[in-house]
Amino acid sequence: MKNQKHLEKADIIGYKYIAKFVAKECHRAGAKRILLLGTKRLMNNGIIDVYLKKQGIEVMNTTDYPEEVLEIDNIIDNVRQNIISFDDKEYLMNFIYQFPCDCQVEPDAVVLGAPELSELIYEEDVEVPLISANQAHIDSLICQYS
């Protein structure tokens, strides 16, 4: 139980740390409403959502799409196992374009919260800015140490 609480605290710190870099990239792109894609844990925990809201950025709510969130999680696992398929890319693209239609609002950017998604989704695939949380973190470190 103690290890579980420690792990949860570490997750919170990690998510807030990454959210800081995502917020910076969202501001740079002029994005005030984002569609965040990532693992089920990332998409459902709300930690990043709270931090970004404080930064003036709304994370579109995906909690009404549990099957889709689970499938995105499975796609990430596939990429981790070097299984990269057109069907997985097509599924992600359909979600990116269908989700805003269901919500009746468009995101200003799509944020890839798992580095594996960068293997499937590219800037030219979407009509709004595409922000990789991983790349935002790397860019920030490069700026910091150069």
C-alpha positions as CSV (number, residue, x, y, z in Angstrom):
1,M,0.0,0.0,0.0
2,K,2.8,2.4,0.9
3,N,4.5,1.7,-2.5
4,Q,1.2,2.3,-4.3
5,K,0.9,5.8,-2.7
6,H,4.5,6.5,-3.5
7,L,4.0,5.4,-7.1
8,E,0.9,7.6,-7.4
9,K,2.7,10.6,-6.0
10,A,5.5,10.0,-8.5
11,D,3.0,9.8,-11.3
12,I,1.4,13.1,-10.3
13,I,4.8,14.8,-10.2
14,G,5.7,13.3,-13.6
15,Y,2.5,14.3,-15.2
16,K,2.7,17.9,-13.9
17,Y,6.3,18.0,-15.1
18,I,5.4,17.0,-18.6
19,A,2.3,19.2,-18.6
20,K,4.5,22.3,-18.1
21,F,6.2,21.6,-21.4
22,V,3.0,20.8,-23.2
23,A,1.5,24.1,-21.9
24,K,4.5,26.0,-23.3
25,E,4.0,24.4,-26.7
26,C,0.2,25.0,-26.6
27,H,0.8,28.7,-25.9
28,R,3.3,28.9,-28.7
29,A,0.7,27.3,-31.1
30,G,-2.1,29.5,-29.8
31,A,-4.0,26.4,-28.6
32,K,-6.6,27.0,-25.9
33,R,-8.5,23.7,-26.5
34,I,-6.6,20.4,-27.1
35,L,-7.4,16.8,-27.8
36,L,-4.9,14.8,-25.6
37,L,-4.1,11.3,-26.9
38,G,-2.1,8.8,-24.8
39,T,-2.4,5.8,-22.5
40,K,-5.6,5.1,-20.8
41,R,-4.0,6.2,-17.5
42,L,-3.0,9.5,-19.0
43,M,-6.3,10.2,-20.7
44,N,-8.4,9.3,-17.7
45,N,-6.5,10.6,-14.7
46,G,-7.2,14.3,-15.1
47,I,-3.9,15.4,-13.6
48,I,-2.6,17.0,-16.8
49,D,-6.1,18.5,-17.4
50,V,-6.1,20.3,-14.0
51,Y,-2.6,21.7,-14.6
52,L,-3.3,22.8,-18.2
53,K,-6.6,24.4,-17.1
54,K,-4.6,26.6,-14.7
55,Q,-2.6,27.6,-17.8
56,G,-5.7,28.6,-19.7
57,I,-5.8,25.4,-21.8
58,E,-8.9,23.1,-21.9
59,V,-8.4,19.4,-22.4
60,M,-11.3,17.9,-24.3
61,N,-13.0,15.3,-22.2
62,T,-12.7,11.7,-23.5
63,T,-14.2,9.9,-20.5
64,D,-17.4,9.2,-22.5
65,Y,-15.3,7.1,-24.9
66,P,-14.0,4.2,-22.8
67,E,-13.7,1.7,-25.7
68,E,-11.8,4.2,-27.9
69,V,-9.5,5.2,-25.0
70,L,-8.8,1.5,-24.4
71,E,-8.1,0.9,-28.1
72,I,-5.7,3.8,-28.2
73,D,-3.9,2.3,-25.2
74,N,-3.7,-1.0,-27.1
75,I,-2.3,0.8,-30.1
76,I,0.4,2.2,-28.0
77,D,1.2,-1.3,-26.7
78,N,1.4,-2.5,-30.3
79,V,3.9,0.2,-31.2
80,R,6.0,-0.7,-28.1
81,Q,6.1,-4.2,-29.5
82,N,7.2,-2.9,-32.9
83,I,3.8,-3.7,-34.4
84,I,3.0,-0.7,-36.5
85,S,-0.1,-1.1,-38.8
86,F,-2.1,1.0,-41.2
87,D,-5.2,-0.1,-39.3
88,D,-3.9,1.4,-36.1
89,K,-3.1,4.7,-37.8
90,E,-6.5,4.7,-39.5
91,Y,-8.2,4.1,-36.1
92,L,-6.3,7.0,-34.6
93,M,-7.1,9.3,-37.5
94,N,-10.8,8.4,-37.3
95,F,-10.8,9.2,-33.6
96,I,-9.0,12.5,-34.1
97,Y,-11.6,13.6,-36.8
98,Q,-14.7,12.0,-35.3
99,F,-14.3,13.0,-31.7
100,P,-14.6,16.7,-32.3
101,C,-17.7,16.1,-34.5
102,D,-19.3,14.3,-31.5
103,C,-18.4,17.1,-29.2
104,Q,-19.4,19.8,-31.6
105,V,-16.2,21.7,-30.9
106,E,-12.9,21.5,-32.6
107,P,-9.5,21.3,-30.8
108,D,-6.9,24.0,-31.5
109,A,-4.2,21.3,-31.3
110,V,-3.8,17.5,-30.9
111,V,-1.3,16.5,-28.2
112,L,0.4,13.2,-28.4
113,G,1.0,12.3,-24.8
114,A,2.8,9.0,-25.6
115,P,5.9,9.0,-27.7
116,E,4.8,5.9,-29.5
117,L,2.0,7.8,-31.2
118,S,4.6,9.9,-33.0
119,E,5.3,6.7,-35.0
120,L,1.8,6.8,-36.4
121,I,0.6,10.4,-36.5
122,Y,2.5,13.2,-38.3
123,E,1.9,16.9,-38.7
124,E,0.7,16.6,-42.2
125,D,-2.0,14.1,-41.0
126,V,-3.9,16.7,-39.0
127,E,-5.3,20.1,-39.8
128,V,-4.4,21.7,-36.5
129,P,-1.0,21.9,-34.8
130,L,0.3,18.5,-33.6
131,I,2.2,18.7,-30.3
132,S,4.3,15.8,-29.1
133,A,4.7,15.9,-25.3
134,N,7.9,14.0,-25.6
135,Q,9.4,16.4,-28.2
136,A,8.3,19.4,-26.2
137,H,10.2,18.0,-23.2
138,I,13.3,17.3,-25.3
139,D,13.2,20.8,-26.9
140,S,13.0,22.4,-23.5
141,L,16.0,20.4,-22.3
142,I,18.0,21.4,-25.4
143,C,17.2,25.1,-24.9
144,Q,18.1,24.8,-21.2
145,Y,21.5,23.2,-21.7
146,S,22.6,24.9,-24.9
